Amino acid sequence: MKNKELKIRISERRLNKVRLYAAHADKTMTQVIEELIDSLKIPEIANQGTVRFTLPANSEIDSTDVP
């Protein structure tokens, strides 16, 4: 898979927050953002018009995470 580039505008405060978190976690900013994106639940619309959230197939989840 070829990597793509994402350019976003965020406040300096948020940028510094990501930088500090990445440094504290000994990760790159890219790794931090990728992990946040991977943790997002994906909405799925059921036949009755209700929305159900599913996780990507490679996500790790245990029974304490399920409501």
N, C-alpha and C positions, 0 to 999 in steps of 0.2 A: 504494500500500500504506500502510495506516495504521500508524503506529508504536505499539508497545505498551510498557508499563513493566515492568521487572523489578526486584524488590526482593530483595536477598540479604543474608545475614549473613556477614561475614568479619572476621577479626581486624584490629585496628588496624595491625599490622605489614604485612599484605597490602594493606590500603587505602593505606597510605603508599607501599608499593612501586609500586602502580599509579599513584598520583599522581606520584611521582618519574619513573617511566618515561614517562608521558604528557608531562610538562613537558620532559623531555630530548628526546623525539621530536617536540616541538611539535605534539602531538595532544591531543584531548580524551580523557577517560577512556572515554567512549562509543566513540570510534573505536578505542581500544586493545582494548576488550572485543569489539567487533564483529569486528575482524581476528582475534582469537584464536578466536572462534566459527567464523568462516568457514574457518579453517585445520583444523578438526576433520575427521577422516576418518569417513565414514558406513559402519557395518557393514551388509553385505548377506549374507543367508543363502542359500547355494547349495542345489541339490537334494539333494546328498549330506550335508547337515547341516554342511558346513564354512562358516566365516565368511570372507568376503572384504570388504576395505575398498575403498570407492570414494570419489572426491572429487566435490564438487559441480561442475556443468557449467561454472561461471564461474571455477573455480580455475586458477591458473597453475602448471604443473609442467614440469620438464624431466627429461631422462633421468638426471641425477645424483640425483634424488629417488626414483627407482624402485629397490627392492632387487634 
